């Protein structure tokens, strides 16, 4: 079955596994996520959008939670007054 990406116009083939399918398909040329619905090898719906299933194995920090730096990555020290980094901007 051929699908025409409605974002970039590229035609691409999908195999028989998509003959009865509803869900996302990504255009491999432009990367647009297409939401499709097919029945018996015919496209019934094709639109830009959709979403891929998210992995739920990682714990996400709560909104507003402070992100921690990985071990060994300290804050950068502030430039000292009179150093080349500060004298160029002061001038």
N, CA, C and O atoms as CSV, one atom per row, in Angstrom:
chain,resi,resn,atom,element,x,y,z
A,1,UNK,N,N,0.859,-1.170,0.000
A,1,UNK,CA,C,0.000,0.000,0.000
A,1,UNK,C,C,0.904,1.232,0.000
A,1,UNK,O,O,1.915,1.260,0.702
A,2,UNK,N,N,0.549,2.235,-0.773
A,2,UNK,CA,C,1.303,3.472,-0.838
A,2,UNK,C,C,0.630,4.534,0.017
A,2,UNK,O,O,-0.595,4.656,0.045
A,3,UNK,N,N,1.470,5.303,0.717
A,3,UNK,CA,C,0.987,6.435,1.511
A,3,UNK,C,C,1.678,7.676,0.989
A,3,UNK,O,O,2.884,7.659,0.743
A,4,UNK,N,N,0.935,8.743,0.820
A,4,UNK,CA,C,1.472,10.018,0.377
A,4,UNK,C,C,1.545,10.935,1.594
A,4,UNK,O,O,0.520,11.270,2.187
A,5,UNK,N,N,2.767,11.342,1.967
A,5,UNK,CA,C,2.926,12.245,3.111
A,5,UNK,C,C,2.307,13.588,2.748
A,5,UNK,O,O,2.693,14.210,1.758
A,6,UNK,N,N,1.360,14.026,3.544
A,6,UNK,CA,C,0.688,15.288,3.247
A,6,UNK,C,C,1.496,16.495,3.700
A,6,UNK,O,O,1.092,17.633,3.466
A,7,UNK,N,N,2.640,16.257,4.351
A,7,UNK,CA,C,3.507,17.367,4.743
A,7,UNK,C,C,4.545,17.670,3.663
A,7,UNK,O,O,4.765,18.835,3.329
A,8,UNK,N,N,5.190,16.628,3.112
A,8,UNK,CA,C,6.264,16.858,2.136
A,8,UNK,C,C,5.937,16.333,0.748
A,8,UNK,O,O,6.628,16.676,-0.211
A,9,UNK,N,N,4.886,15.498,0.610
A,9,UNK,CA,C,4.488,14.985,-0.691
A,9,UNK,C,C,5.180,13.702,-1.109
A,9,UNK,O,O,4.905,13.182,-2.190
A,10,UNK,N,N,6.073,13.177,-0.279
A,10,UNK,CA,C,6.782,11.946,-0.635
A,10,UNK,C,C,5.844,10.747,-0.546
A,10,UNK,O,O,5.056,10.635,0.393
A,11,UNK,N,N,5.933,9.847,-1.535
A,11,UNK,CA,C,5.176,8.593,-1.512
A,11,UNK,C,C,6.057,7.499,-0.952
A,11,UNK,O,O,7.217,7.370,-1.342
A,12,UNK,N,N,5.516,6.707,-0.038
A,12,UNK,CA,C,6.278,5.577,0.481
A,12,UNK,C,C,5.360,4.384,0.650
A,12,UNK,O,O,4.154,4.521,0.856
A,13,UNK,N,N,5.969,3.202,0.557
A,13,UNK,CA,C,5.235,1.942,0.668
A,13,UNK,C,C,5.242,1.444,2.099
A,13,UNK,O,O,6.231,1.595,2.816
A,14,UNK,N,N,4.136,0.851,2.509
A,14,UNK,CA,C,4.071,0.133,3.775
A,14,UNK,C,C,3.625,-1.290,3.464
A,14,UNK,O,O,2.911,-1.525,2.490
A,15,UNK,N,N,4.049,-2.234,4.295
A,15,UNK,CA,C,3.750,-3.632,3.989
A,15,UNK,C,C,2.346,-4.035,4.433
A,15,UNK,O,O,1.568,-3.212,4.916
A,16,UNK,N,N,2.045,-5.305,4.259
A,16,UNK,CA,C,0.707,-5.834,4.542
A,16,UNK,C,C,0.311,-5.718,6.006
A,16,UNK,O,O,-0.875,-5.795,6.329
A,17,UNK,N,N,1.267,-5.536,6.886
A,17,UNK,CA,C,0.946,-5.396,8.312
A,17,UNK,C,C,0.069,-4.169,8.566
A,17,UNK,O,O,-0.597,-4.082,9.598
A,18,UNK,N,N,0.070,-3.235,7.636
A,18,UNK,CA,C,-0.717,-2.010,7.780
A,18,UNK,C,C,-2.062,-2.079,7.043
A,18,UNK,O,O,-2.742,-1.059,6.927
A,19,UNK,N,N,-2.463,-3.264,6.541
A,19,UNK,CA,C,-3.738,-3.380,5.818
A,19,UNK,C,C,-4.936,-3.076,6.702
A,19,UNK,O,O,-5.908,-2.494,6.221
A,20,UNK,N,N,-4.905,-3.441,7.956
A,20,UNK,CA,C,-5.952,-3.116,8.934
A,20,UNK,C,C,-5.247,-2.512,10.145
A,20,UNK,O,O,-4.877,-3.225,11.078
A,21,UNK,N,N,-5.069,-1.208,10.121
A,21,UNK,CA,C,-4.232,-0.543,11.115
A,21,UNK,C,C,-4.812,0.824,11.449
A,21,UNK,O,O,-5.389,1.500,10.597
A,22,UNK,N,N,-4.646,1.211,12.693
A,22,UNK,CA,C,-4.997,2.562,13.114
A,22,UNK,C,C,-3.920,3.039,14.079
A,22,UNK,O,O,-3.692,2.429,15.123
A,23,UNK,N,N,-3.258,4.144,13.716
A,23,UNK,CA,C,-2.217,4.666,14.580
A,23,UNK,C,C,-1.212,5.507,13.827
A,23,UNK,O,O,-1.461,5.929,12.697
A,24,UNK,N,N,-0.057,5.752,14.465
A,24,UNK,CA,C,0.932,6.647,13.876
A,24,UNK,C,C,1.867,5.944,12.887
A,24,UNK,O,O,2.206,4.771,13.044
A,25,UNK,N,N,2.268,6.698,11.871
A,25,UNK,CA,C,3.291,6.287,10.916
A,25,UNK,C,C,4.162,7.508,10.670
A,25,UNK,O,O,3.645,8.598,10.421
A,26,UNK,N,N,5.475,7.339,10.737
A,26,UNK,CA,C,6.381,8.474,10.535
A,26,UNK,C,C,6.911,8.460,9.107
A,26,UNK,O,O,7.376,7.431,8.616
A,27,UNK,N,N,6.837,9.620,8.441
A,27,UNK,CA,C,7.439,9.776,7.117
A,27,UNK,C,C,8.944,9.753,7.305
A,27,UNK,O,O,9.481,10.537,8.087
A,28,UNK,N,N,9.630,8.868,6.601
A,28,UNK,CA,C,11.069,8.739,6.808
A,28,UNK,C,C,11.846,9.816,6.063
A,28,UNK,O,O,13.060,9.923,6.238
A,29,UNK,N,N,11.172,10.624,5.229
A,29,UNK,CA,C,11.862,11.695,4.517
A,29,UNK,C,C,11.872,12.975,5.345
A,29,UNK,O,O,12.937,13.543,5.590
A,30,UNK,N,N,10.686,13.442,5.782
A,30,UNK,CA,C,10.618,14.714,6.503
A,30,UNK,C,C,10.433,14.531,8.012
A,30,UNK,O,O,10.589,15.489,8.769
A,31,UNK,N,N,10.102,13.315,8.456
A,31,UNK,CA,C,9.951,13.049,9.886
A,31,UNK,C,C,8.585,13.372,10.456
A,31,UNK,O,O,8.374,13.234,11.660
A,32,UNK,N,N,7.641,13.805,9.609
A,32,UNK,CA,C,6.306,14.134,10.095
A,32,UNK,C,C,5.593,12.878,10.579
A,32,UNK,O,O,5.680,11.821,9.955
A,33,UNK,N,N,4.895,13.007,11.690
A,33,UNK,CA,C,4.122,11.907,12.227
A,33,UNK,C,C,2.710,11.980,11.640
A,33,UNK,O,O,1.995,12.961,11.844
A,34,UNK,N,N,2.324,10.950,10.922
A,34,UNK,CA,C,1.007,10.883,10.290
A,34,UNK,C,C,0.121,9.937,11.088
A,34,UNK,O,O,0.568,8.882,11.539
A,35,UNK,N,N,-1.122,10.321,11.256
A,35,UNK,CA,C,-2.110,9.474,11.920
A,35,UNK,C,C,-2.932,8.833,10.814
A,35,UNK,O,O,-3.591,9.536,10.047
A,36,UNK,N,N,-2.903,7.502,10.719
A,36,UNK,CA,C,-3.614,6.825,9.635
A,36,UNK,C,C,-4.592,5.797,10.181
A,36,UNK,O,O,-4.450,5.297,11.297
A,37,UNK,N,N,-5.582,5.502,9.364
A,37,UNK,CA,C,-6.500,4.394,9.627
A,37,UNK,C,C,-6.711,3.697,8.292
A,37,UNK,O,O,-7.107,4.319,7.307
A,38,UNK,N,N,-6.441,2.396,8.275
A,38,UNK,CA,C,-6.636,1.618,7.057
A,38,UNK,C,C,-7.572,0.451,7.347
A,38,UNK,O,O,-7.607,-0.078,8.458
A,39,UNK,N,N,-8.320,0.066,6.335
A,39,UNK,CA,C,-9.207,-1.096,6.411
A,39,UNK,C,C,-9.087,-1.857,5.104
A,39,UNK,O,O,-9.263,-1.284,4.029
A,40,UNK,N,N,-8.790,-3.138,5.191
A,40,UNK,CA,C,-8.684,-4.016,4.035
A,40,UNK,C,C,-7.751,-3.448,2.965
A,40,UNK,O,O,-8.027,-3.562,1.771
A,41,UNK,N,N,-6.644,-2.835,3.397
A,41,UNK,CA,C,-5.656,-2.326,2.461
A,41,UNK,C,C,-5.978,-0.978,1.849
A,41,UNK,O,O,-5.270,-0.528,0.948
A,42,UNK,N,N,-7.035,-0.318,2.318
A,42,UNK,CA,C,-7.405,0.999,1.797
A,42,UNK,C,C,-7.313,2.038,2.911
A,42,UNK,O,O,-7.692,1.775,4.052
A,43,UNK,N,N,-6.811,3.209,2.566
A,43,UNK,CA,C,-6.679,4.279,3.555
A,43,UNK,C,C,-8.045,4.906,3.796
A,43,UNK,O,O,-8.710,5.350,2.861
A,44,UNK,N,N,-8.450,4.936,5.046
A,44,UNK,CA,C,-9.726,5.548,5.428
A,44,UNK,C,C,-9.521,6.931,6.044
A,44,UNK,O,O,-10.390,7.798,5.957
A,45,UNK,N,N,-8.333,7.125,6.680
A,45,UNK,CA,C,-8.033,8.427,7.285
A,45,UNK,C,C,-6.533,8.644,7.212
A,45,UNK,O,O,-5.746,7.727,7.446
A,46,UNK,N,N,-6.145,9.879,6.883
A,46,UNK,CA,C,-4.744,10.263,6.859
A,46,UNK,C,C,-4.670,11.728,7.252
A,46,UNK,O,O,-5.216,12.592,6.566
A,47,UNK,N,N,-3.997,12.002,8.354
A,47,UNK,CA,C,-3.870,13.380,8.808
A,47,UNK,C,C,-2.542,13.562,9.531
A,47,UNK,O,O,-1.952,12.607,10.036
A,48,UNK,N,N,-2.092,14.799,9.567
A,48,UNK,CA,C,-0.869,15.122,10.295
A,48,UNK,C,C,-1.198,15.103,11.768
A,48,UNK,O,O,-2.238,15.611,12.188
A,49,UNK,N,N,-0.327,14.527,12.543
A,49,UNK,CA,C,-0.550,14.477,13.986
A,49,UNK,C,C,-0.376,13.074,14.496
A,49,UNK,O,O,0.352,12.263,13.923
A,50,UNK,N,N,-1.051,12.809,15.569
A,50,UNK,CA,C,-0.891,11.509,16.190
A,50,UNK,C,C,0.254,11.562,17.174
A,50,UNK,O,O,0.952,12.572,17.272
A,51,UNK,N,N,0.445,10.506,17.886
A,51,UNK,CA,C,1.543,10.453,18.839
A,51,UNK,C,C,1.993,9.015,18.978
A,51,UNK,O,O,1.197,8.077,18.920
A,52,UNK,N,N,3.286,8.873,19.162
A,52,UNK,CA,C,3.838,7.547,19.392
A,52,UNK,C,C,3.627,7.180,20.843
A,52,UNK,O,O,3.611,8.066,21.698
A,53,UNK,N,N,3.467,5.919,21.150
A,53,UNK,CA,C,3.325,5.516,22.552
A,53,UNK,C,C,4.560,5.907,23.337
A,53,UNK,O,O,5.682,5.708,22.872
A,54,UNK,N,N,4.366,6.455,24.508
A,54,UNK,CA,C,5.486,6.874,25.349
A,54,UNK,C,C,5.946,5.715,26.203
A,54,UNK,O,O,5.149,4.894,26.659
A,55,UNK,N,N,7.262,5.665,26.411
A,55,UNK,CA,C,7.804,4.667,27.318
A,55,UNK,C,C,7.526,5.126,28.735
A,55,UNK,O,O,7.736,6.293,29.067
A,56,UNK,N,N,7.061,4.225,29.562
A,56,UNK,CA,C,6.740,4.589,30.938
A,56,UNK,C,C,7.721,3.975,31.928
A,56,UNK,O,O,7.448,3.901,33.126
A,57,UNK,N,N,8.871,3.535,31.410
A,57,UNK,CA,C,9.826,2.900,32.306
A,57,UNK,C,C,10.629,3.906,33.109
A,57,UNK,O,O,11.070,3.586,34.212
A,58,UNK,N,N,10.833,5.106,32.597
A,58,UNK,CA,C,11.594,6.114,33.314
A,58,UNK,C,C,10.663,6.925,34.193
A,58,UNK,O,O,9.533,7.230,33.812
A,59,UNK,N,N,11.149,7.267,35.367
A,59,UNK,CA,C,10.377,8.149,36.226
A,59,UNK,C,C,10.663,9.577,35.808
A,59,UNK,O,O,11.821,9.978,35.689
A,60,UNK,N,N,9.607,10.342,35.587
A,60,UNK,CA,C,9.781,11.730,35.210
A,60,UNK,C,C,9.701,12.600,36.452
A,60,UNK,O,O,8.887,12.336,37.337
A,61,UNK,N,N,10.538,13.641,36.534
A,61,UNK,CA,C,10.470,14.521,37.699
A,61,UNK,C,C,9.166,15.305,37.703
A,61,UNK,O,O,8.612,15.629,36.652
A,62,UNK,N,N,8.696,15.599,38.887
A,62,UNK,CA,C,7.473,16.379,39.003
A,62,UNK,C,C,7.715,17.764,38.440
A,62,UNK,O,O,8.842,18.259,38.450
A,63,UNK,N,N,6.663,18.385,37.952
A,63,UNK,CA,C,6.799,19.728,37.416
A,63,UNK,C,C,7.330,20.651,38.499
A,63,UNK,O,O,6.888,20.610,39.647
A,64,UNK,N,N,8.278,21.476,38.113
A,64,UNK,CA,C,8.870,22.403,39.060
A,64,UNK,C,C,9.999,21.793,39.869
A,64,UNK,O,O,10.661,22.501,40.628
A,65,UNK,N,N,10.234,20.490,39.724
A,65,UNK,CA,C,11.312,19.848,40.480
A,65,UNK,C,C,12.648,20.256,39.874
A,65,UNK,O,O,12.776,20.402,38.659
A,66,UNK,N,N,13.629,20.437,40.731
A,66,UNK,CA,C,14.953,20.849,40.267
A,66,UNK,C,C,15.659,19.669,39.638
A,66,UNK,O,O,15.648,18.563,40.178
A,67,UNK,N,N,16.278,19.912,38.483
A,67,UNK,CA,C,17.032,18.861,37.814
A,67,UNK,C,C,18.430,18.799,38.411
A,67,UNK,O,O,19.072,19.831,38.606
A,68,UNK,N,N,18.895,17.607,38.697
A,68,UNK,CA,C,20.216,17.431,39.276
A,68,UNK,C,C,21.219,17.199,38.167
A,68,UNK,O,O,20.906,16.596,37.141
A,69,UNK,N,N,22.434,17.689,38.387
A,69,UNK,CA,C,23.508,17.472,37.432
A,69,UNK,C,C,24.056,16.055,37.614
A,69,UNK,O,O,24.059,15.528,38.726
A,70,UNK,N,N,24.520,15.439,36.523
A,70,UNK,CA,C,25.138,14.132,36.644
A,70,UNK,C,C,26.406,14.227,37.484
A,70,UNK,O,O,27.007,15.299,37.553
A,71,UNK,N,N,26.827,13.151,38.118
A,71,UNK,CA,C,28.046,13.170,38.924
A,71,UNK,C,C,29.235,13.620,38.083
A,71,UNK,O,O,29.378,13.226,36.925
A,72,UNK,N,N,30.088,14.456,38.685
A,72,UNK,CA,C,31.280,14.917,38.002
A,72,UNK,C,C,31.076,16.153,37.154
A,72,UNK,O,O,32.038,16.631,36.553
A,73,UNK,N,N,29.881,16.690,37.076
A,73,UNK,CA,C,29.625,17.886,36.280
A,73,UNK,C,C,29.232,19.007,37.218
A,73,UNK,O,O,28.063,19.159,37.572
A,74,UNK,N,N,30.205,19.778,37.609
A,74,UNK,CA,C,29.973,20.858,38.566
A,74,UNK,C,C,29.552,22.134,37.834
A,74,UNK,O,O,29.669,22.248,36.614
A,75,UNK,N,N,29.067,23.069,38.612
A,75,UNK,CA,C,28.728,24.382,38.070
A,75,UNK,C,C,30.000,25.041,37.558
A,75,UNK,O,O,31.078,24.813,38.108
A,76,UNK,N,N,29.890,25.844,36.527
A,76,UNK,CA,C,31.019,26.611,36.040
A,76,UNK,C,C,31.300,27.762,36.985
A,76,UNK,O,O,30.375,28.451,37.413
A,77,UNK,N,N,32.568,27.981,37.318
A,77,UNK,CA,C,32.860,29.109,38.197
A,77,UNK,C,C,32.627,30.425,37.457
A,77,UNK,O,O,32.836,30.509,36.247
A,78,UNK,N,N,32.199,31.439,38.184
A,78,UNK,CA,C,31.974,32.753,37.590
A,78,UNK,C,C,33.307,33.352,37.188
A,78,UNK,O,O,34.322,33.121,37.845
A,79,UNK,N,N,33.305,34.125,36.106
A,79,UNK,CA,C,34.537,34.765,35.643
A,79,UNK,C,C,34.988,35.801,36.656
A,79,UNK,O,O,34.173,36.539,37.209
A,80,UNK,N,N,36.296,35.851,36.895
A,80,UNK,CA,C,36.843,36.820,37.842
A,80,UNK,C,C,36.967,38.177,37.175
A,80,UNK,O,O,37.203,38.275,35.971
A,81,UNK,N,N,36.805,39.211,37.965
A,81,UNK,CA,C,36.912,40.560,37.439
A,81,UNK,C,C,38.335,40.775,36.941
A,81,UNK,O,O,39.303,40.451,37.629
A,82,UNK,N,N,38.447,41.325,35.740
A,82,UNK,CA,C,39.752,41.566,35.150
A,82,UNK,C,C,40.227,40.436,34.260
A,82,UNK,O,O,41.270,40.561,33.618
A,83,UNK,N,N,39.485,39.323,34.204
A,83,UNK,CA,C,39.885,38.220,33.320
A,83,UNK,C,C,39.504,38.579,31.889
A,83,UNK,O,O,38.649,39.441,31.689
A,84,UNK,N,N,40.108,37.949,30.895
A,84,UNK,CA,C,39.814,38.285,29.484
A,84,UNK,C,C,38.328,38.179,29.144
A,84,UNK,O,O,37.852,38.935,28.298
A,85,UNK,N,N,37.586,37.282,29.761
A,85,UNK,CA,C,36.168,37.127,29.463
A,85,UNK,C,C,35.369,38.339,29.923
A,85,UNK,O,O,34.380,38.703,29.286
A,86,UNK,N,N,35.783,38.966,31.019
A,86,UNK,CA,C,35.010,40.114,31.519
A,86,UNK,C,C,35.504,41.432,30.973
A,86,UNK,O,O,34.712,42.365,30.841
A,87,UNK,N,N,36.810,41.552,30.642
A,87,UNK,CA,C,37.327,42.827,30.159
A,87,UNK,C,C,36.827,43.140,28.760
A,87,UNK,O,O,36.645,44.309,28.420
A,88,UNK,N,N,36.603,42.121,27.946
A,88,UNK,CA,C,36.100,42.347,26.583
A,88,UNK,C,C,34.670,42.864,26.630
A,88,UNK,O,O,34.295,43.705,25.813
A,89,UNK,N,N,33.880,42.390,27.553
A,89,UNK,CA,C,32.479,42.822,27.608
A,89,UNK,C,C,32.318,44.144,28.327
A,89,UNK,O,O,31.319,44.836,28.129
A,90,UNK,N,N,33.294,44.514,29.168
A,90,UNK,CA,C,33.188,45.761,29.900
A,90,UNK,C,C,33.566,46.965,29.045
A,90,UNK,O,O,33.094,48.072,29.305
A,91,UNK,N,N,34.398,46.776,28.041
A,91,UNK,CA,C,35.030,47.806,27.288
A,91,UNK,C,C,34.175,48.658,26.493
A,91,UNK,O,O,34.663,49.566,25.820
